[in-house]
Amino acid sequence: MDADGASSSGGERDRDQGKGKGRESSVVVDSGRRRSSCGYCSSSSSSSISHGLWAYSLTSNDYQDLLDRGWRRSGCYVYKPEMDKTCCPQYTIRLKASNFTPSKEQERVLKKMQRYLDGALDTKFDKSSDQSKSNLLCEEPNKSSGSRILNNTNQTNPLSVTVPLQETENQDKFMSFLSEKIDTAVNTFFKEKGLPLTGQNPKSVVKNVKPQMKRKLKDIITKEEDLIYTCNVSFQIAAYIKNMDSKIENLDSVSPSIIAEELVRVISSENISGFIIKACSGHLNFYSGAKEETVMVEKPAQTQQTGKKNYESTPQKRRRLVIRMKRSQFDPDEYALYEKYQTLVHQDKRVSKDSYIRFLVDTPIPFIEPDGSSRVPPCGFGSFHQQYLVDGRIIAVGVVDILPKCLSSKYLFWDPDYAFLSLGKFTALKEIQWVREMQAHCPSLEYYYLGYYIHSCNKMRYKAAYRPSELLCPLRFEWVPYDVAKPLLDRSKYAILSDFKTTENTNLLPTEKPGTSSTNDMHHHSEVHNENAGCENGEEETAEDENFMHNEDSDVEQDEEASSMDMDDDEDDDQIGADLLADHSQSIGDVVLDVHNTRIKYKDLQKRFVIRKNFLSELEKQLYRYIEVVGKDLSSRIVYSLG
């Protein structure tokens, strides 16, 4: 597979190893069984055990099938806990989006966000932000992406009535600011038309639109747009041109309407935040980009004798939320947010740009463009960063994979300044909503995968709050309803969940006590983060903890860089059972190997190459174990690279 297909921004290893491997193939290198300490149970021994693969490329179909066998990825590293051996078994959890029913707590999260967007939710962050921007209306608005709603200059007491923008002293200053912008556009217009710039050129005057005028214009003002300011400089320019002693052609035909459209074109490039600028019958009209809404705000009584409360209608500033899906690539603004999140929320002092790229940007899944059919969603298949922006500011980023059957949620990081919005819960609900909406375009895309559910770790049980969910049986890879699986997990942290069909009333015995195997695993989930993260905003530990939302992979990169993790040579672990040999004796011959960029099935290997006997014996052991963890079907499709 070529490097571009292997990753949207993959590392040098992917570009070098991927050459000539074909975009249609998945190519992996087997890292074998590994172990490390566990952050979920705080075990001091290396009791967390998994099997890992380095993926140079993984087709969306192959990765979907790996998910359905209990695998997950961190960057280009793909891993699967060895469920009967690891200390804290991790069960893949998913839900069918069309069946999802939000709980009362989840509905409260959505309502809280809506109140914040409507301006009805007062926060300490807003107060400090407003104070730091007290002169915003006197200065040029921020030109960052997205719309920003202009703030009032003074933050009032929550019980007092907020003074409308039109009644503040800064209104005149802001109209002067708009006049300067229009005058600059007029000068640009004159230059484009070859007209001389003199001190006699028309000057713009911006006026506030009175309520009685709005009533007259109600037919052209929509509910989403509130006409605030207007300017008629286009009429002055048209008259000025006609009175000019100029030989420039076609100036006589320039009407106020055409001039107004030209000025709007120039001014729009300035991106005056919070306003929509339109040309209307020769006028330059400035509409509020987010309509102010009126709420009832309690105001203290004027006299203490009556004890009565006065109520007045109060305009509130409304914020704009934009959810933007972007293909996985490095974004400096996202990295700055990630660094802030890791430092403040998880007290992580090891954040680096390189580890961030390897962990959250690099991906082995090639992008599949939409083809207009119902087989591919409008965004295509691949790895994406889903940005959540409020008034142009990124407040959260969800790292997700879009696959043939699901949206797989990989990681989330968010702005600690917005912790009061419970962004972990909110983004999960929006991702579920996204899946439901995409089903109309791609019927096969109907599931939401939440990562791993860990019943033995109380702080990781929150994922079951998204109902009705299913857990993957670690032996037969069948999906079992959570409500059915829970009693089995209450008895034993490792359970063959599909046994509920035949062992409904019997005690389940794990095939091996978890944590007793002495093999070596790569640190593949959020061990440090899960140890250190606390509940937000004083929530009880039994509530869903946003600090863990999508975080199970977060420490892979730090541990990938550790050089002290050697493969365990325990002889007992290297023994291949007779049953395993019998099951996979036919399958091993169909494994496609990549040997020095040559594709060849294992059964034909000795026909093409001279192989040492001891190397062949070790390779067979690896392949038997590989087939066991990947499955016969995938082992015959995925190319097994020998490096």
N, C-alpha and C positions, 0 to 999 in steps of 0.2 A: 504494500500500500504506500502511495506517495505521502510525503510529509504533510502536505496541505490537507489531505483527507484524514490524517491521523488526529489532527488537533487544530482547532481554530487558532491557537497560539502556542502549540506544543514546544517542548524543549528541544535542544540539539539532538538528544538521543533519538527522539521520535523522527526527526527529519532524516537522520543518517540511516536508522534501521528500517525506516518505512519505504525506502526507495525501491521501486520496482515490485512492490508487493500487491499492487492492484487494489482499487477502491472497493471491490466487492468482497474482500476477505477481512476476517478478524485475525490478528496476529498477536500472540502472547508469549511471554517467557515465564516459565514456572519458577516461582520463588520458594515453593515447598511449604512445609509446615513450620510455623514460627510461634513464639510465645513472648509474653511480657508481663509486667505487673498490671494489675487491674484497678482502674479508678472508680469503678462502680461499687466494688466491695472493699476497696482500700486494702487489698491483699498485698502483703510485703513480698510474697513469692511470685515467681513468674507463672501465674496460674491462668492467664488469658491466652487461649490457644486458637489459632486460625490457620487457614491455608491461603496463600497469596499468589497473585499473578501480576506481572508487569505487562500492561497492554500497549502495544504500539498502535493498534487500531482495534475498534470493536464496532461492528455494525449495530444500528439501533435494534434490529431484530435479535441479534445474538445477546446484546446486553439486556434486553427485555427478558429473554429466556434465562439469563443468569440471575436476574432479580427473582424470578419465579423458582429458583433453586436456592435462594437465601444469600446471594452475593450482594455486595455493595461496592462502590468505588470511592476513592479519595484521589482526585487528580487522575493520573493514569495508572494508579495502583488499585487492583481489584482484590477484594478479600471476602472470605466466608468463615465465620466462626465454626469450629468443630464442636458441634452442640453437645455431644455426649461426653466431651472432655473438658471444655472450658468452664471456668468457675461461674460465670454469669451468662447463661445461654441467652442469645439475642434472636428473637423471632421476627421475621419480616411481617410488617403489618400494613394493611391496605383497607380502603373502603371504596365502595361503589358510589360515585359522586351523586348519581341520580337518586339514591336511597338515603342520602344524608339528611338528618334532621338536627338542627342546631339546638343545643340546650339553652336554658334561660341565661346561664352565665355567658355563653357565646353570643347570644342575642344582645346582652348588655354591652359586650365589647363593641359590637357593630354600632349600637346606639351611641356609645361614648364617642366613637370616631365621628359619627355624623354630627353630634353636638359640637365637637371641636371644629369641624369644617364649617358649620353654620355660625360659628362665633359665639355660641352660647355656653362654652365650657371655659371657665376662667382658670388659668394655670400660673404658677410662679414663674415658669419659663417665659410666658407671654409678658408678664410684668417687667422682668429684667430686660427682655428683648425690646419692649416698647421704650423703656427709658434710655437704652443705648442708641435708639434710632429717633430721638426726639426731634431732630432736625431733618428728617428724611424728606419732607415736602419741600425743603429749601434747596435740596441737592438733587443731582441727577439720579434717577432710580437705577437700581442694580440691573445690569444687563445679562444676568445669568439666564440659563434656559428655563422655559416655562413662564407662566404668568405669576406675578406677585401683586398682591392686593395692598394698596397704600395704607399705612398705619396712621391712626390718629396720633397727635403729638403728645397727648397726656393720657396716662392710664388712670382712670378714676377708680374710686372705691367700688367694690362689687355691688354695693347697695345704692350707689348714686347713679344718676342718669348720665349716660355717655353723651357728650355734646356732638351732634352731627357734624360731619366734615364740612358741609356748606356753611356752617356758622362759626367756624374757627378763623383765627386771624391768619392762619397759614394758607387759606384759600386764595387770597390775592397773590401771595408769593408763588403758589403753584400755577395759577393762571398766567403769571408773568413768565414762568418757566416754559409753559406750553407755547406762549407767544414767541419766545426766543427760538424754540424748535421749529415753529412754522416759518419764521423769518429766514432761518438757515435753509429750509426747504425751498423758499421763494428764491433765494440767491442761487441755489442749485438749478432750479427751473430756468432762471434767466440765463445762466451760463450754457445750459443744454440747448437753449433756443438761440443763442448768439446775441442776446440782448445786453445792452450796456448796464453796468451797475453804477448807480449814482445815488446821491443823497435823497433824491426825489422818489425812489422806489417805494411802492406801497408797504406800509407796516401793518402787521396783523394785530388785531385786538380780540382776545378770547373772552367770551361772555358765559356766565352761568345761566343755564336754562331753568326758568322759573316753572313752578308746578302748573300754572295755568297754561303755559306753552306746551308742556308735556301732554296735557289733556287734549289739546288741539291736534297733537301729533300721535295720538294713541294708535292710529292705524298702521304706523310704520315702526313703532317701538314694540319689540317682543317682550315677553315676560322675563327672558334671560338677559335682556339688554336694557340698561337704564341710561337714558340720555342725560349727561351731566354738563358738558360744555359744547359750545359751537363757535365757529368763526366764519365770517363772510369775506375774507380777504380775496377770494377768487374773483368776486365781482369787481373789486378795486383793480386787480391786475388786468382783467379784461378791458376795463375802461381805459386804463393807463396805456395798454398796448395800442388800442384804437386811436388814441390821441397822439401817439408817437409819430414823428416824421421818419419813418423807417421804410426801407425798400425790401425788407426781409419778406419772403413770400409766405402766404398762408397764415399770417398772423391775424388778419381780419376775421378769419373763420374760427379762431380759438375762442370757445365759449367758456363761461364760468364752470360749467359741468366738467368739461375736458380738463381745465386747469385744476379743479378740485381733485380729480382722479390722479393727475400727475403728482400733486402735492402729497396725497395719501400714500402713493407709491414710495416717495422719498422718505416721508416721516415714518412709515411702517418699518423701514430698515433700522430705525433707531430703537424699536422695541420699548415703547413707553409702557412700563409695567402697570398692569391692572386695568388697561383700557383697550378697547377695540375702536379703531379709527375708520370711519367710512365717509365717502363722498355722497352727499344727498342733495340733488338739485342745486349744485354749485356751492353748498355749504360743507365745511369740514366739521363733522360731528364726532364727539368723543363719548363713547358709551362705556359704562362700567362693565368690565369683563366678568365680574361676579356680582350679581344683584344683591344689594343690601336687604336683609330681612328684618322685620320688626318683631321684637319680643317684648314681653311685659317684664319690666324690672322694678323691683320694690324700692321705693324711695322713702327715707325717714320722714315722719310728720313734721310740719313746719312749727307746730306748737306742742308742748308737752302736756297741755291741759286736756286736749281731746283724746290724745293717744291714737288718732286715726292714721292710717297709712295711705299715702298717695301713690298712684300708679300712673306711669307715663310710658308711652310707646317709645322704644329706643332702637335706632338703627344699629346693627351689629355688623362688623366686618366679616365677610365670608371668605373661606380659604378654598383653594382648588387642589384636589387630589388627582394626580395622574399616575397610572400604572403602566410602565413601559417595558416591553419585552425586548431584550437585546441579545444577540449572539455572544457567546462567551469570549471576551477579550479584555485586555487590561484597560482599566479606566482609572486615571489618577484620583478622581473624586471618590470613586468607590473604595479605592485603597486607603484614602485618608479616613473614610468612615470606618473601614475594617480595623485600621490601626487604633482609632479612638475607641471602638467597641471592645477590642481585645484588651486594651490597656485599662479601661475604666470598669468594664463589667467583669472580666476574668482575671484582672491583674497580671496579664501576660506580658512579660518584659522581653520575650524572644521574637517579637514580630519583626519580619523582614519582608521586603518586596519579593525576593526570590521564593521564599517559602509560600507566600500568598499566591504567587502565580502558579507554583507547582500544585498547590492544594485546591484552589478555587477557579483558576483560569484554564490551566491545561486540561484537555479532555481527549480521550481516545476515540470519541464518538464522532464520525464525520457528519457534517451538516447535509441534510437531504432537503432540497428545495421543494416547495409546494408545486404540484403539477396540475392543479385545478380539479383533481379528482377527489373523491370522498375517502381515498386511502391515506392522504397526507393532510394534516391541518394547515390552515393558512400561514402559520409561522414556520412550517417545516418540522423536521425531526432533528434532534441534536441537543447540545448543551447551551443553556441560556442563563442570563442574569435578569431577573425581574425587578426593576427599580420601582420604588414607591416615592413619589415626589409630592411635597406639599408646597405650593407656591414656588415651584422651581427648585426647591431644596430636597436633596435625597435624604430620606429619613430611614429607609430600610432597603436591603437588597436580598432577594431570595435567589439562591443558586439552585437551578432545577435542570432535570433532563426531561425532554419531551420524547416519548417513545411510542411505538405503535399501539400500546394498550393503556398507557398511563402518563401522568405527570409524576415523576419521582423527585421528591423534595430532598435535596442534599444538605443544604446549610442555609442559615439566615444570620445576617448581622444587621444591627440597627443603631440608630443614634440614641445614646443614653439620655439626651435632653428630652426625648419623647417617650421615656419609659412609662409614663402615666397612661399612654394609649394602648398598653398591652399588645405590642406589635407582633409578638410571637403568635398569639392567638389570632389576631386580626389577619395577618398574612396567610396563615393556614386556611382560614375561612375564605379568603379571596382566591387562593389556589384551588380550593374545592369548587368555588363558583366558576373559575376559569375552565375547569374540566367539564362541568355541566354545559357551559356555553359552547365548548369545542365539539361536543357530541353531535351537534347539528351539522357540523362540517365534516367530521371524521368519526363515524359511529363506533369504530373499534376502540377509540380513546375514551374510556369510561371509568378508569380507576385513578385513585389518588394514593400513592405510596408514601408513607410517613417515615420510612427507614426501619429501625429496629425497635421492637418493644421488649423491655427487660422486666419481667415480672418480679425478679429477685431484688430489684432496685426500686424502692418506693418512688424516688424522684423521676423515674423513667416510665411510670405507669400512666402519666397524663395522656399519652397518645390514645389510650382506650376511650378517652372522653369524646372522641369524634366517632359517632355511632351512625349506623351499625358497621363495625369493623370486623376484619378477618385476620387470623394468624396462620402462617404457613407451617404445616407439619414438617418437622426436620428430617423425617425418614421417607415418607411417601410423597412429599411435596404437594399435598392437597390443602386447599384452603378450608379452614375450620372457623365457624363463627366465634367471636370472642367470648360471648356468654357461655358457649359450650366448652371452650378451651380453659376458661378461668378456673373452674373447679379442679381440673387436672393439674394446673400449674400451682394451685394452692397446696397440693399434696407433694409435688416434686418440681424443682426448678427446671429439670429436664424431663420432658414428657413427649411421648409419641402421640401428638394431638389427634391424629385420625383414628386412634384406638377407641375413641369414645363410641364408635359404632358397635364394638364388641365387648368393651370392658367398662360399661357404664357404671357399674357398682363395685368394681374391684379396685384394689390399691395398685397404683402404677409403680413399678420399680425401674429406675434408670439402668441402662445397660452398663454404665460405668459411673462411678462417683465423679462428678464434675471437679476438675482441678487436680486430678491425680496424675495426669500424663506429664512426662518430663520432656516435652519438646519445646521448641523455640518459636515465638510468635512476634510479628511486628506489631508495635503499639498502634492500633488502628481505629481507635475511637476517642471520644473526648474525655480521656481519663483525668487529666489535670483540670479541665474545665468543669467536669461533673463533680469533682471533689470540691472545688472552690466556689462554684456559682451558688448564690443564695436566692431565696424567693424574693420576688419583687414587691415593693410597695406594702410590705407587711402581710402578704398573702400567706395562708397556711400552706404547709408542705403538701397537703393532700390536693391542693388546687394545681392546675396545670402551671408549670413553671416555665415562663418564656425563655429563661436562660438556657434551657435544654432544647428548645425548639430547633430541630434540624442540626443539632450539634454533635451527633455521635461520632463524626469523622474528624473532629477538629484538630487532633494532635498527631495525625499521621505524619505530616511533613517533618515535624521536629524529630520523630523517631526514625524516619527514613534516613536521616542524616547521621544517626548514631552508628559508629563503626564497631561497637563492641558486641553486636548481636550476631553471633555465629550460629550456624545450623547445628542442631543437636544430633549427635551420632549415636543416641541410645539404640542399642541393638533390638530391643523389644519393639520400639516404634518402627524400625525399618523392616520388620518381618512382614511379608505379604501372606495373608491367610489363604488357605486352600480354596475357600468359598469365593474369595475375591478373584483368584486366578481363574477359577472355573467360569465365573460370571463374565470376565472381560478378556478371556483368551482370544475370542474372535474380534472384539472391538479394537484391541491394541494394534492389530494389523492395518486398520483403516485410519489410524491417526495420521494426519498430514504433517510432515516435518518440514521445517525450513532449515536447510543445511547450506550455508554460504550462498544464500539467495537462490537456492535450488529447491523447488517443491517436490517432495517425494513421500509416498506412503511408507509407513514403518515396515510393512511386509516386503517392500522392495529395496530397503535400505542397503542390505548386504550385497545386492546385485550391482549397485552403483558405487559403493564405497567399501574400502577395507576398514573393518571395525575391530578394535581390540575386544577380546572376549569379556574382560572385566568391565570395560566401559559399557558394552552392550547389556551386561547384567544389571548395572546400576541404572541405565536408561529405562530398562523394562520396569524396574521397581517404581521409578518416578512416573512412568506412563500409567501403570496400574492404579496408583494413588490418584493421579490426575483425572483419569476416567471416573473414578469413584466420586470425586468431589464436583466434577463438571457435568457428568452424565454422558451416556453413550452417544446421544444425538449431537450434542454440542462438541464433543471431542472429535467427531468426524468432520465437523464444519470449521472449527477454529484451527488456524495454523499454529502448530507448536514449534516455536523457534528455538533452535539450539544456540542462538547468539552469534 
